[in-house]
Amino acid sequence: MKKLFLVFSISCVNFLFAANSGNVAEKIRSEAEKGLESITGSIAGIINTITLTIGIVWIIVMILMAVFSLERLKEHSKLAMGGIAIIGIVYSISASYMS
């Protein structure tokens, strides 16, 4: 009776975990990859939103600086261009991981 119960329980577990494929490890691996891709896309979306927000605020600050003090903008032009380039690079990398 114990052997029959053991065979029945093992066959039920195999049926539940491997309904579509014969390899349980392959199914677990594929589900883990799908979950990881979903998490990566979500994190990239968050980074993308934060980068876009920082970029817009940066541009607004630069425009206000140009309106009120053009000399200060000329002094910090290298910093402004470097910041815009870094924001653009981070935005494009996070946008590529979102897909």
C-alpha positions in Angstrom: 0.0 0.0 0.0 2.9 2.4 0.8 4.5 1.7 -2.6 1.2 2.4 -4.4 0.8 5.7 -2.5 4.4 6.6 -3.3 4.0 5.9 -7.0 0.7 7.8 -7.1 2.2 10.9 -5.3 5.2 10.9 -7.6 3.0 10.7 -10.7 0.8 13.5 -9.4 3.9 15.7 -8.8 5.2 15.0 -12.3 1.8 15.7 -13.8 1.5 19.1 -12.0 5.0 20.4 -12.8 5.6 18.9 -16.2 2.2 19.0 -17.9 3.6 20.6 -21.1 7.2 19.3 -21.1 8.9 16.2 -19.9 11.7 18.1 -18.1 10.8 19.8 -14.8 14.2 21.6 -14.6 13.7 23.1 -18.0 10.3 24.4 -17.1 11.6 25.9 -13.9 14.5 27.5 -15.7 12.2 29.0 -18.4 9.8 30.4 -15.8 12.7 31.9 -13.9 14.0 33.6 -17.1 10.6 35.0 -17.8 10.3 36.4 -14.3 13.8 37.9 -14.5 13.1 39.6 -17.8 9.9 41.1 -16.3 11.8 42.4 -13.3 14.5 43.8 -15.5 12.0 45.6 -17.6 10.3 47.1 -14.6 13.5 48.3 -13.1 14.6 49.8 -16.4 11.2 51.6 -16.6 11.7 53.1 -13.2 15.3 54.2 -14.1 14.0 55.6 -17.4 11.3 57.7 -15.7 13.7 59.0 -13.1 16.3 59.9 -15.8 13.6 61.7 -17.9 12.5 63.7 -14.8 16.0 64.7 -13.9 16.7 65.6 -17.5 13.7 67.9 -17.8 14.5 69.6 -14.5 18.1 70.0 -15.7 17.0 71.7 -18.9 14.6 74.0 -17.1 17.4 75.0 -14.7 19.7 75.7 -17.6 17.1 77.8 -19.4 16.4 79.8 -16.2 20.1 80.3 -15.7 20.4 81.6 -19.3 17.5 84.0 -18.7 18.8 85.5 -15.5 22.6 85.2 -15.8 24.1 84.4 -19.2 27.6 84.8 -17.8 27.1 81.9 -15.3 25.8 79.7 -18.1 28.9 80.4 -20.2 31.0 79.4 -17.2 29.2 76.1 -16.6 28.6 75.2 -20.3 31.0 72.2 -20.1 29.2 70.9 -17.0 25.9 71.4 -18.7 26.9 69.5 -21.9 28.4 66.7 -19.8 25.3 66.4 -17.7 23.1 66.3 -20.7 25.3 63.6 -22.4 25.3 61.4 -19.3 21.5 61.8 -18.9 21.0 60.9 -22.5 23.3 57.8 -22.3 21.5 56.5 -19.1 18.1 57.2 -20.7 19.0 55.3 -23.9 20.4 52.3 -22.0 17.4 52.0 -19.8 15.0 52.4 -22.8 16.8 49.5 -24.5 16.2 47.3 -21.5 12.6 48.1 -21.3 11.6 46.1 -24.4 
